[in-house]
């Protein structure tokens, strides 16, 4: 058996030797802990080589981020973009909305008022509805990076989340259309070992390559 204390709450945790070097979520406080190797066993090269561990601390800390070891802390949390990821559609909708408002204001000074209402009324509704929908969409997902995991929060009214532990990440994929590349937004997809396909995916994120770099600081690369 392996015995160690939780990084955050200090609760004593006892686990089977087979779990050495993996990550364990504390049942008491939820903190993700690295499981040390069992006494008398060969240390697991990556997790417990002091030299390597120090390098890892440096990697995140050097870049000015919270250190990789110790209790789990939040590194950053980002929301989706509203305007940036749909510049053309967004500008068009704002324009349609403004033209409709101007059109409706001019209604009183014309004789053909019914036609103005019939034309600009629905146009205004359309632009307001789409812009609001994009706003709700923006609030419906966010990405949180901690020193140990990346968590995707989903849902506007009801909340759900899924997460990937950094040590288990197999690949971080970024997808950007041409326009998204110009505006520096994109979709980030994370797949982890032991899972087929992409496990966690968020679209319309600002500077996805920067997010990947931050996550990489906490990965055993
Ligand atoms: Zn704990």
Boltz pocket constraint, residues with backbone or C-beta under 6 A from the ligand:
constraints:
  - pocket:
      binder: B
      contacts: [[A, 6], [A, 7], [A, 8], [A, 9], [A, 10], [A, 11], [A, 26], [A, 27], [A, 28], [A, 29], [A, 30], [A, 31]]
      max_distance: 6.0
